[in-house]
């Protein structure tokens, strides 16, 4: 199953993320796919707001993982862009988060496809400059490899 959403501002992308956070349940895993600058962090900030997390939420590019415990459920935000080898995820203890009691968001998940859960939600964000600099096409798709 997949859904397509078009947004025309960072605020609309944020609001879409917020709706995800408001309806998220423990154990859900989302992957984020998209080029640099398409709005993955804006969407993630919306998710955090929907979970009731206050304060700054930034991409954990240099730390790989940020854990936010102050929302209604824990929020595990991965950015695996700098992972050199998938075995580095073992050092982080990724399974505790992927199969934990919170919501897991993984940016650049295509770099660690072999360790993703069998079932997850994939969010793909794309720009189309012909439709404006703030336009985003967001595809939400259920991936089930069971």
ChimeraX attribute file (.defattr): number of C-alpha atoms within 10 A of each C-alpha:
attribute: neighborCount
match mode: 1-to-1
recipient: residues
	/A:1	8
	/A:2	11
	/A:3	10
	/A:4	12
	/A:5	12
	/A:6	16
	/A:7	17
	/A:8	14
	/A:9	15
	/A:10	16
	/A:11	14
	/A:12	18
	/A:13	27
	/A:14	24
	/A:15	20
	/A:16	21
	/A:17	23
	/A:18	22
	/A:19	15
	/A:20	20
	/A:21	25
	/A:22	16
	/A:23	10
	/A:24	19
	/A:25	15
	/A:26	15
	/A:27	16
	/A:28	18
	/A:29	23
	/A:30	24
	/A:31	22
	/A:32	24
	/A:33	20
	/A:34	16
	/A:35	13
	/A:36	9
	/A:37	11
	/A:38	22
	/A:39	22
	/A:40	24
	/A:41	20
	/A:42	22
	/A:43	24
	/A:44	26
	/A:45	25
	/A:46	26
	/A:47	27
	/A:48	30
	/A:49	22
	/A:50	23
	/A:51	27
	/A:52	16
	/A:53	21
	/A:54	13
	/A:55	11
	/A:56	7
	/A:57	19
	/A:58	12
	/A:59	18
	/A:60	17
	/A:61	15
	/A:62	11
	/A:63	11
	/A:64	18
	/A:65	19
	/A:66	16
	/A:67	15
	/A:68	19
	/A:69	13
	/A:70	14
	/A:71	16
	/A:72	17
	/A:73	19
	/A:74	21
	/A:75	24
	/A:76	22
	/A:77	24
	/A:78	24
	/A:79	20
	/A:80	24
	/A:81	17
	/A:82	12
	/A:83	16
	/A:84	10
	/A:85	10
	/A:86	14
	/A:87	11
	/A:88	12
	/A:89	16
	/A:90	10
	/A:91	8
	/A:92	12
	/A:93	10
	/A:94	17
	/A:95	13
	/A:96	10
	/A:97	22
	/A:98	22
	/A:99	15
	/A:100	16
	/A:101	16
	/A:102	24
	/A:103	25
	/A:104	23
	/A:105	25
	/A:106	25
	/A:107	24
	/A:108	21
	/A:109	20
	/A:110	14
	/A:111	15
	/A:112	16
	/A:113	11
	/A:114	10
	/A:115	15
	/A:116	18
	/A:117	16
	/A:118	10
	/A:119	14
	/A:120	19
	/A:121	18
	/A:122	20
	/A:123	24
	/A:124	19
	/A:125	23
	/A:126	19
	/A:127	20
	/A:128	12
	/A:129	10
	/A:130	7
	/A:131	10
	/A:132	11
	/A:133	12
	/A:134	17
	/A:135	20
	/A:136	24
	/A:137	17
	/A:138	22
	/A:139	16
	/A:140	19
	/A:141	17
	/A:142	14
	/A:143	16
	/A:144	11
	/A:145	9
	/A:146	6
